Amino acid sequence: MSKLLGEERRNYLLNLLKTEQKPLTGTYLAEQTGVSRQVIVQDIALLKAKNEPIVATPQGYLYLRSPSSQPTRRVIACQHTFEQTERELMILVEHGVKVIDVIVEHPIYGQIQGSLMLEAKKDVHDFMQKVRNNQAKLLSSLTEGIHLHTVEANDDKRIDEACRALEAEGILLKKD
């Protein structure tokens, strides 16, 4: 594709994101518009500044739609080792629970939140592969493994069952 300029490119990006159900990588968007990935990062920042509901996930950029029927959302508290991360995430998605984000409370910066948007085993596998390939540290490494997840499912029952499974694994942080 020939290089798109400025506002025309941002409108094109917005339309692409709105029509896709799955995240689109910055590299893919750059190829589609004939610009560098860094230009895409800047364009996404400008679109977000205009209150477009775009999130950056480990799989790429995603346009958040307002669902017709609101799923159940809950914040759960967990604590585990790095080695238990994949098991935690798999338990959640296997129960039909989408992992929206991870949140830690940092003593200096306050709340730090990372978008995850994991809803299938492949998403978890790809996320963990990216962590390993980049030798990345998880946000929970800042808080001795303690972290929160915003999770979402079609009903409370799925989240309750997932929480029981996490508790059985010793991952769910128990209230005293």
N, C-alpha and C positions, 0 to 999 in steps of 0.2 A: 504494500500500500504506500502511496505517496505521503509525505510528511503533512500532518494536519497541524494547524496553528491555533494557539491560544484558546479562545472561547469555543471555537468550532470543535477542537480536540476534546475539551472538557465535556461538551454536550454529547459527543460521540461516546466517550468513556462512560458517562452517566447512563446513556441508553443501553450500552453493552451490559453494564452491571445490573440494570433493572430487568433485563430480559433473561439473565442467567439465574438458575437456581443454586448453582455451586459457585464457590469462590474462584476468582480469576487472578492468576499471578501477575505481578508487576511486569515480568518479562514478556508474558503473553500480551498484555495491554500495550507495552512498548512496541512489540512487533506489529500489532494491529494499527498503530498510529504513526509509525515511522520515526519515533523519538527514543531517547534513552530511558532506562528504568528510573533514573533520578528525576527526569522530567515528570514521569508518571507519579512518583512520590509527591512532588510539588503540586501536581494537578489534584491529586486526591486530597491533599491538605487544604487546597483552595475550595474544593467541593464540600469538604467537612465544615469549613468556615462559613459556608452558605447553608449550614444545617442539613445537609444531605446525610441520611443515616447509613454511612459507609463505615464498616469496621475492617481492620486489618487482622486477619487470622493467620495461623501458621500455613494454611493452604492457599492464601491469597486474599484479595479484597472481595468483600461481600456487601451487597446492598440489603439492608434489613427492611423487610416488608412488615406491614401490620397484618397479623394473622386474622382471619375471619372469626375463628373461635380461639379465645385466649387459652394457651396451655397453662398448666400449673407450674409456678416457679417457686423455688425454695433455695435458701442459702444453707449449705451444710459445712460443718467444721471437720477437718481431717488432720491426722498427723501420721506420717510414715517416713520411711527411709527412701532414698533415691531408687533403690532396687525394687521397691513396692509400687512405684509410680504407675507402671504399665498395668499392673494388676488392678489398682484402684480405678483407673480410667476404663479398663475393659469391663469391670463389674458394672459400672454405671451404664455404659452403652449397651451391654448385653441385656440389661433390664429395660431398655427402651428410653433411657434418660440421656438427654443432650447436656453436655458440659459446656456451659456458656463461657465461663471465665475462671480464673484463679486470682485470689486476692490475699495479700499478706499485709500485716500491720507492722511497718518499719519504725524503729524508735526515732529516726531522724526525719524521714520523708512522709511519715503517716501511711495512709493506705496506698498500696501499689497494686495495680490491677493489670492483668494480662488477658487478652481475648484468646479463647481456645476454639470454641465452636466445633466440638467433637461430638459426632452422633453415630458413628459406625466404627466397626473394628478396624477398617482400613484407615480411617482418620487417626485413630489411636496409634496404629502401626507407623503411619507416615510421620506423625508428631514425634514419636519416640526415636525414629530413625534420624530425624532432623536434629534432635537433641544430641544423639550420639555422634553424628557426623560433624557437628559443630562443637563438640565437647562443651556444650552449654550447661550452665548451672541453672537449676530450677529456682523460681522465686522463693519456694519453701525452704531453700537452703539458707536463706537469710533469717529464718525464724525457727530453727531446730525442727523443721519438718511440719510445723503448724501452718495451716492455710485454710482458706474458705473456697468453696466453689459455688457459683450460682448455677443451679441445674434446672432443667425444664423437661416436662413430660406431659403426655395427654391427660394424665390423672394422678392424684395423690398416691394411689396404690402402687404405681411403678416406682415412685421415689421412695416410698416406705419400704418396699421389698429390696431395693438397691441399698438403702441405709442398713437394713438388717444384714445383708450380705457383707457390707463394709465393716460392720460391727463384728461379725463372725471372724473376719480377717484381722481384727485389731487395728483397723485403719480409721474408723469413725471416732472422732474425739468425743469422749463421754462427758456429760454434764455431771458435776459432783453434787 
